């Protein structure tokens, strides 16, 4: 089978596509034929040895995929060969086949396409854990989403609206903000052309947002946190801007605010039942039309370098996919 391989740490240009032997699943594992694999910002970091998890070289990047079960290992009973499934494997999905832990493989709900399934698990899982579980966003509250046109950003907008909150989307271009409005944003802020603090004040009547969802970090983190409302919850999702901000802790004191870490990958490992609860709720929202995963681009295995560079340059809206 063909697979994208990371044989040395560094930029995407060092990746290669090679034929590798297919593997049989071991106990508690599932072998999946990949029909589509989601591209996420951690894929940019992991090949540069900049992510929390560092696989042993060589490895294939790509954490999530959707496809058909080819074979199952001993002890696996909830899926069988031929089933359409979505899988969170951590690594290995930028390939024609992937071996995934059985507890991270679930049947695709009826009516969901492989592309939608491949675009769903990590982004929507992260946002549900952040917004529903960690921030406990309530109907009628206001949430500000930074980097709102990206995969996790759009999922955050939709989940916030499904809960009944008012959602303000902030992004860097008018084109990106138009996509945010299509996915339910009540108000938008262009933080490249507007003063972020003044715009937040305008859109919240001076009260500040109850929840701030931040997958970007960088220069907008501090002005956003300075604008948070009383008892606000600041969700630390990631650092797509590349810079990890240092927030003055006296701001948390003055606002009675919380800085809340969100690490969905470890959440799935430590609290699998809670994660399953979130997926069940989101499948219901998906069926009702409240969630609409946005796929803006599709790349072959041979185009993985371009896909990761587009992700790194923040040229992507919603999700992009690798389609072997």
Protein Blocks (a to p, Z undefined) as FASTA:
>chain_A
ZZdddfbgcdfklpccdddddddddehiacdddfbdcddfklmmmmnopafbdcddddde
hjbdcdddfbdcehiakbcehiacdddehiajlcfbdcddfklgccddehiafklmmmmm
mmmmmmmmmmmmmnopaehiacddehklbmklmmmmmmmmmnopacddddfbfklmmmmm
mnopabdcdfklbcfklmmmmmnnonopabdcdfkgmmllmmmmmmpcehiacddfbjfn
opacdddfklmmmnopacddddfklmmmmmmmlmmmmmmmmmmmmmnopaccddfbdcdf
klmmmmmmmmmnopaghjadddZZ
